[in-house]
Amino acid sequence: MNPLAGKVALVTGASTGIGRAIALAFAHAGADVAISFRTGRREATAVATEIEKLGRRAAVLQLELSDPASISTLTRDMADQFGRVDIWVNNAGADILTGDDAKKSRLEKLDQLLTVDLRGTILASWEAARVMQEQPNGGVIINMSWDHVLFGMEGSNPQMFAAVKGGILSFSKSLARSVAPKVRVNILAPGWIETEFAATTMDPEYHRRVAESTPLGRWGTPEDVARAAVFLAAPDSSFLTGQMLMIGGGVVM
């Protein structure tokens, strides 16, 4: 069974990590998939190759989420290559935890998160909603929040993530009311997921304690998030809008 057969999906920030897993899960579920990247063209192309091996169409599109013109270009590219977009996942976001950006000042990190994650998600969602409202069958928007926006976490970085991802949650609920019934808007809220930060940067002892304190006894995987994304994109969730699914193993309930 392919719940997304015949659908066209766009996943932003899909060259690695959670975005990559969502793009591949959509392809396995029957969708043609466009993936966007900012700097990782080689990685994005590799994901597209995997999608095509599954017999699906794939496209690799560059996106600078902080630039409204780049978002508009993305929409035009989708129209040129696929004619429509049925599912739009706003997964792309700033990485302030690894690499050079982790060394930035607190204010620089805050500005980056506000510009890319919050403002970028809002602008991309508006663009997706505009396109989908013009389509006969509407569409589905999925935005990315964080499970701890409902729980809180100590620390400077968590404070900023909570503000930005909490803003995405609230915005998405308001957007869902604004564009219903033709367009559904839902939110994924990953918790502790095994991404590059967990694998390369986190203290091993803290990593172990996270798993032990999680009711389900382990870290989540990008594939755990991807399976939830398929559900929200598929007809099985056709009576859900404005809802947040927490993919966190029960840390936040």
N, C-alpha and C positions, 0 to 999 in steps of 0.2 A: 504494500500500500504506500502510495506517495501523496501525503496530505497537501503538498504544495505543487503538485503537478500543474504545469501550464502557467505558473506564476513567475513574475519577474521581481527579483529582490535586489536592493542596494544595501550593502553593509559598509559603513564608513570605518576607517581605521582597521582594516581587515588583513593587514599583511602579517600580523603575528598575534599571539595570545588569544584572548576571548573573541575578538573580531574574526580572526582566522577560523576558529572553531565554529562560530555561527555561520560563516559563509559556506563552509564545507557541509555542515549539517543541513542547511537549506538545499544545497545541491543534492545531497543524499535523499532529501525529501521530495525532490522532483523539480525544484525551481532553477531557472536561469539566474545567474548571480553576477552583479557588478560589484567590484570591491574598490574602495578608495584607499589611497595612501598619501602621506605627506612627503616622506623622504625615502622610504624603503621600497623602491621600485622593484628591485631584484626579488625581495621576499613576496611582494604582491604578485608578481608574475608567476612565481612558483605556486602560489595558491590557485591562481587562475588555471594553470596547467593541470593541477589536481582536479579542479572542477570539470574541465573539458574531458578528462579521462573518464569521468562518470557519465559522459554523453550529454552534458549540459552546456549551454552557451555561457561564456564568461567575458568580462571586460575589466580592464585595469584603468582606473581613472585617478588622476592626481587631484588632491583637494587641500587647500589651505583654509581650515575651518574658521580662522579669524578674519577672513576676507569675504565679504558678501558677494563680490564679483565672482570669486572662485566657486561659491555655492551655486550661483546662477549658471555658471558654465557647466557644472556637474549635472544640473537638470537638463540642459540642452544636450549634453552628451548622452544622457540616458534616453532621451527622446529620439536622438539620431540612431542609436544602436539597437534599442529595444522597442521603441514606440510608446512605452509607458513604464510606470513603476508601481507595482502592487504592494510591495513591502519595503519600508524604509527604516533601517536600523541606525540610529545615531549612537554609534559605539565609540567613535574617535574622541580622544581627550588628551590633555596635556599630561606628560609624565614628569612629575617633580620628585620622584623617589629614586631614580637611577640615572646614571650618566652625568653629564655636566650640569644639567638642570637641577640636580639634587644639591648642588653647591650654591645655588642662588640664594639671595636674601629672602627673608620671610615676605617682604612686600613684593618682591619680584615674583615669587611663587604665587602669591595671592592674585596679582594682576594677570598672570598667565592662566590660572584656573578660571578666573572670572571671564576672561576674553575667549578662551578656547572652549572650555567645558560648558559654562552657563550660557554666555552670549551666543557661542557657536551652535549649541543645541537648539536654542530658541530660533535663531535665524534659519537653520536647516529644517526645523519642524514647520515653520511657517511656509517655507518653500515646498516641502513635501505635501502639506495640507492643501496648498493652492493647486498643485498639480493634480492631486487625487480627487479634489472636489470637482474638477473638470472632466474626470474620467467616468464613464458609465457605471463602473463597478466600484468606485471609490478606492479604498486602500486601507493599509494598516501601518501605523507608526509605532515604533518601539524605541523608547529612550532609556538611558542607563543612569541609575541612581546608585545608592549604596545602602546596605541594610542598616548600618549604624546611624543613619540620619534619625532613626526612631529611638535610639538607645544612647548615643553619645560615646565619645572615647577621649581619654586624656591625651593631650599633646598638641603642639602647634599645627602640624600637618593634618591630623584628624579634625581640628577645629575648622580649617579651611575647606577640607573635603566635605564636612558636614554642611557648611554654609552653601557651598556650590551645588552639591548633589541634592541637598534638601530643596534648593531653589528649582532644580530640574524636576523633582517630584511634584512640587506645588504647581509649577508652570504646566506640566503635562496633564494634571487633573483639570486645570482650567481650559487647556486646549481641547481636551476630550469633550467637555461640555459644549465648546464652541463649534466643533466640526462634526458632531454626531447629527444624524445617524449614518452619514455616508462614509465617514472616516473613523476608524477606531484608534485610540491612543492608549497604550499601556506602558508600564515601566518594569524593567528588570533591575533588581537590587542585589548584585553579588556581594558576598561577604569575603571570607578568607579564601581566596582562589590562588592556586599554584601558577603564578605568572613569573615573569623575569625577576621582579622584586623579591619574591619569596625564595626563588632559586639562587640568586646571586648576591643579594644585599642583606637580607634579614639575618640576625643572629641565630645560629642553629638551636640554641637553647630556647629562645623565644618561639621559634618555629615549632619545636616539640610541644611547648606549653599550649600553643594555640590548638593543636590537634587534640590534646588531652582535655581541654576545656570546652571543646565542641561536642554537643550532645551526640552527634552521629560519629564522633570518634576519628575524624580525619579532616584534612583540607579538602576543599572543593577543587574541581578541575574545570578548565575552560569548556569541556564537553558537557559538564553539568549545566552550565549557563546556556550553552547552545541548545540543549534539549528543551529547556524552558522557552527559549526564543522561538523554536519551531512550533510549540504549542500556542503561543500568543499570536503567531502569524497564520495559523491554520484555521479552517472552519470550525474545529472543535471548540474554539474560544470565541465564537461569533457573538455571544451575548455578554462578553466582557469588554468594558472600556473604562478608562480612568483608574485602573487597578495596578497595584505594585506586587510583583512576585519576588519574595526574598529568597535568594539562593545562597544560604549560609549555614546549612547544617544544623540549624536550631539555636545558634548563638543568640540571635535576636528573635523573639517570638511575639 
